[in-house]
C-alpha cells in the first residue's frame, strides 16, 4: 500500500495517520493493526483497523489515495471492540466475510452481503476467554474453511457447517500417524496438532489478508 494512502487515511474521530518513520499512529496513540480485503467488490483493498482502545473501524478505499470510515453504514456496530480481525470467505459465496476476535466473550462473525455486513447470531463459537488469534484451513476436505481459534487459556478447533455456523471439534490420535482432527458432539475444544509431514499449513491468519489453500487428508467423522 502506498505511503500516500497511509498518510491520508482518515480514522475514527476525524484524526489522521502520521507518515513518519516507525510505527503508524493517530492522535489517539499507536494503531494496533490493519487487515486488508476488497470487501465491497470494487477491486480496491479496504481496511479493517483496530485502533487504540481496541475499537474496530472499517475504512473503504476511495481510489484517490484516501480511505473513508464506513463502519456504521456497513452494518458493523459503532462500538465494536476487537482483539483481532480476519477476512475470509467463510460461506464460500465469493466475498470477504469478517471474523472479529472479541476482547471478552466469543468471537463474532459478520457475513458480507455486498459492503453491508450481517452478524450471524448462533455461530456455535462458544468460548469464555478473549479470542487472541485465529486461522482458517480446510482440515476435513469439504471445501469449507474451518477455524482454529486461540484464546487466553485454550486452543480451539471448529468445523465449518456452512452459512456461518460452526461445530466444536477435537483432535484424536491415530498411533503412528500423529494427531488428526475429528468432529465430536459436545467437545469444547482441544489443542490442534497438524500433520506437518503432509505439508499442512493454515489457510488464513489474523493479520493482513491472505488465504492459502491446502488439501489435508480428510478425517473420519464419528
C-alpha positions as CSV (number, residue, x, y, z in Angstrom):
1,X,0.0,0.0,0.0
2,X,1.4,3.4,-0.9
3,X,2.7,5.9,1.6
4,X,0.2,8.4,0.3
5,X,-2.8,6.2,1.2
6,X,-1.4,5.6,4.7
7,X,-0.7,9.3,5.2
8,X,-4.1,10.4,4.1
9,X,-6.0,7.6,5.8
10,X,-8.9,9.2,7.8
11,X,-9.7,7.4,11.0
12,X,-12.4,7.4,13.8
13,X,-13.0,10.8,15.2
14,X,-11.5,12.7,12.3
15,X,-7.9,12.2,13.2
16,X,-5.3,11.3,10.6
17,X,-2.5,8.8,10.5
18,X,1.0,10.1,10.7
19,X,3.6,9.2,8.0
20,X,6.8,9.5,9.9
21,X,9.3,6.6,10.2
22,X,8.4,3.9,12.7
23,X,5.0,2.5,13.8
24,X,2.0,4.2,12.4
25,X,-0.1,6.2,14.8
26,X,-3.0,8.5,15.2
27,X,-3.6,11.4,17.5
28,X,-5.1,8.8,19.9
29,X,-1.9,6.7,20.0
30,X,-0.4,3.7,18.1
31,X,-2.6,1.8,15.8
32,X,-2.9,-1.9,16.8
33,X,-3.2,-3.3,13.3
34,X,-4.6,-3.4,9.8
35,X,-6.4,-6.2,8.0
36,X,-6.9,-5.7,4.2
37,X,-9.5,-7.1,1.8
38,X,-11.7,-5.8,-1.0
39,X,-15.0,-6.1,0.9
40,X,-17.1,-4.0,-1.5
41,X,-16.0,-5.7,-4.7
42,X,-14.7,-2.6,-6.4
43,X,-11.2,-4.0,-6.9
44,X,-9.6,-1.8,-4.2
45,X,-8.2,-3.0,-0.9
46,X,-10.3,-1.8,2.0
47,X,-9.0,-1.9,5.6
48,X,-10.3,-3.1,9.0
49,X,-8.4,-1.0,11.5
50,X,-8.0,-1.9,15.2
51,X,-7.5,1.4,16.9
52,X,-6.3,2.4,20.3
53,X,-8.7,1.1,23.0
54,X,-9.5,-2.0,20.8
55,X,-12.0,-0.1,18.6
56,X,-12.5,-1.7,15.2
57,X,-13.3,0.6,12.2
58,X,-14.0,-0.3,8.6
59,X,-12.3,2.0,6.1
60,X,-13.4,1.9,2.4
61,X,-10.8,2.7,-0.2
62,X,-11.9,5.7,-2.3
63,X,-9.4,5.1,-5.1
64,X,-7.8,8.5,-4.8
65,X,-5.3,7.8,-2.1
66,X,-7.8,8.1,0.8
67,X,-10.0,5.7,2.8
68,X,-13.3,6.6,4.3
69,X,-14.8,5.4,7.6
70,X,-17.8,3.3,6.7
71,X,-18.2,1.4,9.9
72,X,-21.8,2.3,10.7
73,X,-23.2,2.4,7.2
74,X,-21.7,-1.1,6.6
75,X,-23.8,-2.5,9.4
76,X,-20.9,-3.0,11.9
77,X,-21.5,-1.9,15.5
78,X,-20.3,1.6,16.3
79,X,-18.6,0.4,19.4
80,X,-17.1,-2.8,18.1
81,X,-14.2,-3.8,20.4
82,X,-11.7,-6.3,18.9
83,X,-8.6,-8.2,19.7
84,X,-8.1,-9.0,16.1
85,X,-9.9,-9.0,12.7
86,X,-9.7,-11.7,10.0
87,X,-11.1,-11.6,6.5
88,X,-12.1,-14.9,4.9
89,X,-14.9,-16.1,2.6
90,X,-16.4,-18.3,5.3
91,X,-19.6,-19.2,3.4
92,X,-17.8,-19.6,0.0
93,X,-20.0,-17.2,-1.8
94,X,-17.2,-15.2,-3.4
95,X,-16.9,-12.2,-1.0
96,X,-14.9,-11.4,2.2
97,X,-16.6,-12.1,5.5
98,X,-15.3,-10.8,8.7
99,X,-14.3,-12.6,11.9
100,X,-13.8,-10.4,14.9
101,X,-12.0,-11.6,18.0
102,X,-13.8,-10.1,21.0
103,X,-11.9,-8.7,24.0
104,X,-14.5,-10.5,26.1
105,X,-16.7,-13.4,25.2
106,X,-17.0,-15.4,21.9
107,X,-15.6,-14.3,18.6
108,X,-18.2,-12.6,16.3
109,X,-18.8,-13.4,12.7
110,X,-20.2,-10.9,10.1
111,X,-21.2,-12.1,6.6
112,X,-20.6,-9.7,3.7
113,X,-23.8,-9.0,1.8
114,X,-22.2,-6.5,-0.6
115,X,-20.4,-4.0,1.6
116,X,-23.2,-4.4,4.1
117,X,-22.5,-6.9,6.9
118,X,-24.9,-9.1,8.8
119,X,-23.9,-10.6,12.1
120,X,-24.5,-14.4,12.5
121,X,-26.4,-14.9,15.7
122,X,-25.8,-18.5,16.6
123,X,-22.3,-19.3,15.1
124,X,-21.5,-22.1,17.5
125,X,-18.3,-20.4,18.5
126,X,-18.7,-20.8,22.2
127,X,-15.8,-19.9,24.5
128,X,-15.4,-17.8,27.6
129,X,-12.0,-16.1,27.3
130,X,-10.9,-13.4,25.0
131,X,-10.1,-14.5,21.4
132,X,-6.4,-13.7,20.8
133,X,-5.6,-15.2,17.3
134,X,-7.2,-17.3,14.6
135,X,-6.6,-19.0,11.3
136,X,-8.7,-20.8,8.8
137,X,-7.9,-24.1,6.9
138,X,-10.0,-26.9,5.4
139,X,-9.0,-29.8,7.7
140,X,-11.8,-32.2,6.6
141,X,-11.6,-31.6,2.9
142,X,-15.2,-30.4,2.4
143,X,-14.1,-27.1,0.7
144,X,-15.3,-25.0,3.7
145,X,-12.8,-23.1,5.8
146,X,-12.6,-24.5,9.3
147,X,-11.5,-22.3,12.2
148,X,-8.6,-22.7,14.6
149,X,-9.0,-20.2,17.5
150,X,-6.6,-19.3,20.2
151,X,-7.9,-17.9,23.5
152,X,-6.2,-16.9,26.7
153,X,-6.4,-20.4,28.1
154,X,-7.2,-22.8,25.2
155,X,-6.5,-23.7,21.6
156,X,-9.9,-24.5,19.9
157,X,-10.9,-26.1,16.7
158,X,-14.3,-25.6,15.0
159,X,-15.7,-27.4,11.9
160,X,-17.5,-25.2,9.4
161,X,-21.0,-26.4,8.8
162,X,-21.8,-23.7,6.2
163,X,-23.7,-20.4,6.2
164,X,-21.6,-19.0,9.1
165,X,-22.3,-21.9,11.5
166,X,-19.6,-24.0,13.3
167,X,-19.4,-27.1,15.4
168,X,-16.8,-27.6,18.1
169,X,-14.3,-30.3,17.1
170,X,-11.5,-32.2,18.8
171,X,-8.3,-34.0,17.8
172,X,-8.0,-37.8,18.1
173,X,-4.7,-39.5,18.0
174,X,-4.1,-42.2,15.4
175,X,-1.0,-44.0,16.6
176,X,1.8,-43.7,14.1
177,X,0.0,-41.0,12.1
178,X,0.0,-38.1,14.6
179,X,-3.0,-36.0,15.6
180,X,-6.0,-36.0,13.3
181,X,-9.0,-33.7,13.8
182,X,-12.4,-35.4,14.1
183,X,-15.7,-33.9,15.0
184,X,-17.2,-35.0,18.3
185,X,-20.5,-33.9,19.7
186,X,-20.2,-31.8,22.8
187,X,-16.5,-31.2,22.5
188,X,-15.4,-27.8,23.9
189,X,-12.0,-27.6,22.1
190,X,-8.6,-29.0,22.1
191,X,-5.1,-28.1,21.0
192,X,-4.6,-28.5,17.3
193,X,-1.6,-30.5,16.2
194,X,-1.5,-30.6,12.3
195,X,0.3,-33.3,10.5
196,X,3.3,-31.2,9.2
197,X,4.7,-34.2,7.3
198,X,1.9,-33.8,4.8
199,X,2.8,-30.1,4.3
200,X,-0.3,-28.7,6.0
201,X,-0.4,-25.0,6.9
202,X,-3.1,-22.6,7.9
203,X,-5.2,-21.0,5.1
204,X,-5.6,-17.6,6.8
205,X,-4.1,-15.5,9.5
206,X,-5.5,-12.8,11.7
207,X,-3.1,-10.3,10.2
208,X,-3.1,-8.8,6.7
209,X,-5.5,-10.6,4.3
210,X,-4.1,-13.8,3.0
211,X,-5.6,-17.2,2.1
212,X,-3.6,-20.2,1.1
213,X,-5.2,-23.4,0.1
214,X,-4.3,-26.8,1.3
215,X,-5.7,-30.3,0.9
216,X,-5.2,-32.4,4.1
217,X,-6.3,-35.9,4.4
218,X,-10.0,-36.0,5.3
219,X,-10.5,-37.5,8.8
220,X,-13.2,-40.0,9.6
221,X,-16.2,-38.4,11.2
222,X,-18.0,-40.1,14.1
